[in-house]
């Protein structure tokens, strides 16, 4: 039986444990579809188009720990800026723990998933729109891409 994703409202997307607390702050100049937390779908498209129209780049930071993620979110909040948090293959492996077996990139994948969960859990509480980039890696790791 195949499962299909169902459309949900913004309220339904909120991190369940923290859903009773309002996000910190908001960005009045951002498009209406962009909200604090992980941005996806139309909000993602609108955010990139808004940045292009206003002629600025959204900063991207390669994170290797939860404390690094928190520091990035705090800086973005202080500057009222959206941010891209990215995880490289090596950084993701470090996030999971370098002692883990990385056969078939299992540790890299586990670290990227763990980091993404962390971002999803706290970004909204910082009141920051975040784009997650979880496949930042060298071309050598993608031999099927020409």
C-alpha positions as CSV (number, residue, x, y, z in Angstrom):
1,X,0.0,0.0,0.0
2,X,1.5,3.3,-1.1
3,X,1.2,6.3,1.2
4,X,0.6,9.7,-0.3
5,X,1.5,12.9,1.5
6,X,-1.6,14.9,2.4
7,X,-1.7,18.7,2.3
8,X,-1.8,20.2,5.8
9,X,-2.3,23.7,7.2
10,X,0.5,25.7,8.7
11,X,-0.8,24.9,12.2
12,X,-0.6,21.2,11.4
13,X,3.0,21.5,10.3
14,X,4.2,23.0,13.6
15,X,6.4,20.8,15.7
16,X,3.8,19.0,17.9
17,X,5.5,19.3,21.3
18,X,5.9,23.1,20.9
19,X,2.7,23.9,19.0
20,X,1.0,25.8,21.9
21,X,3.8,28.5,22.0
22,X,3.7,31.2,19.3
23,X,6.9,31.5,17.2
24,X,9.2,34.4,18.2
25,X,8.9,37.4,16.0
26,X,8.0,37.5,12.3
27,X,9.4,39.0,9.2
28,X,6.9,41.7,8.0
29,X,8.7,42.2,4.6
30,X,8.7,38.5,3.6
31,X,6.1,37.1,1.3
32,X,2.9,36.0,3.0
33,X,3.7,32.3,2.3
34,X,7.0,32.4,4.2
35,X,6.8,31.5,7.9
36,X,9.3,30.8,10.7
37,X,10.6,27.3,10.7
38,X,11.6,25.0,7.8
39,X,10.4,26.5,4.5
40,X,9.1,24.3,1.7
41,X,6.8,24.2,-1.3
42,X,5.4,27.6,-2.4
43,X,7.0,29.3,0.6
44,X,10.4,28.1,-0.6
45,X,9.8,29.4,-4.2
46,X,8.5,32.7,-2.9
47,X,11.4,33.2,-0.6
48,X,14.0,32.6,-3.4
49,X,12.1,34.9,-5.8
50,X,11.8,37.6,-3.1
51,X,15.6,37.4,-2.5
52,X,16.3,37.6,-6.2
53,X,13.9,40.6,-6.6
54,X,15.6,42.4,-3.7
55,X,19.1,41.5,-5.0
56,X,20.5,39.7,-2.1
57,X,21.8,36.2,-1.3
58,X,20.4,34.1,1.6
59,X,23.4,33.0,3.7
60,X,24.2,29.3,3.7
61,X,26.1,27.7,6.5
62,X,27.5,24.1,6.6
63,X,26.7,22.8,10.1
64,X,28.3,19.9,11.9
65,X,26.7,20.1,15.4
66,X,23.5,21.2,17.2
67,X,25.4,24.0,18.8
68,X,26.5,25.3,15.3
69,X,22.9,25.1,14.1
70,X,21.7,27.0,17.2
71,X,24.4,29.7,16.7
72,X,23.3,30.2,13.0
73,X,19.7,30.5,14.0
74,X,20.5,33.0,16.7
75,X,22.5,35.1,14.3
76,X,19.7,34.9,11.7
77,X,17.2,36.0,14.3
78,X,19.4,39.0,15.4
79,X,19.8,40.1,11.8
80,X,16.1,39.4,10.8
81,X,17.4,37.2,8.0
82,X,16.3,33.9,6.6
83,X,19.1,31.3,6.4
84,X,20.1,28.1,4.6
85,X,21.4,25.4,6.8
86,X,23.3,22.8,4.9
87,X,24.8,19.4,5.7
88,X,27.7,18.0,3.7
89,X,28.5,14.3,3.6
90,X,31.5,14.7,5.9
91,X,29.7,17.2,8.2
92,X,26.7,14.9,8.4
93,X,28.9,12.0,9.3
94,X,30.5,14.1,12.0
95,X,27.1,15.1,13.3
96,X,26.2,11.4,13.7
97,X,29.6,10.6,15.2
98,X,32.8,9.7,13.4
99,X,33.0,6.4,15.2
100,X,29.9,5.1,13.4
101,X,30.4,2.7,10.4
102,X,29.9,4.7,7.2
103,X,29.5,1.7,4.9
104,X,27.1,2.8,2.1
105,X,27.0,6.3,3.7
106,X,24.8,5.1,6.6
107,X,26.5,7.4,9.1
108,X,26.3,10.4,6.7
109,X,22.6,9.8,6.1
110,X,21.9,9.3,9.8
111,X,23.7,12.6,10.6
112,X,21.9,14.6,7.9
113,X,18.5,13.2,9.1
114,X,19.4,13.9,12.8
115,X,20.5,17.5,11.9
116,X,17.3,18.1,9.9
117,X,15.2,16.9,12.8
118,X,17.1,19.3,15.1
119,X,16.5,22.3,12.7
120,X,12.8,21.4,12.3
121,X,12.4,21.3,16.1
122,X,14.0,24.6,16.9
123,X,13.9,26.9,13.9
124,X,10.3,28.0,14.4
125,X,11.1,28.7,18.1
126,X,13.9,31.1,17.0
127,X,11.3,32.7,14.6
128,X,13.6,32.2,11.6
129,X,12.6,30.9,8.1
130,X,15.1,28.2,7.2
131,X,15.9,26.4,4.0
132,X,17.4,22.9,4.6
133,X,20.0,21.8,2.2
134,X,20.8,18.2,3.1
135,X,22.7,16.9,0.1
136,X,25.7,19.3,-0.1
137,X,28.6,17.1,-1.3
138,X,31.4,16.9,-3.7
139,X,30.8,15.8,-7.3
140,X,33.1,12.8,-6.7
141,X,30.3,11.3,-4.4
142,X,27.8,11.6,-7.2
143,X,29.3,9.6,-10.1
144,X,25.9,9.4,-11.9
145,X,25.7,13.2,-12.3
146,X,27.5,14.4,-15.4
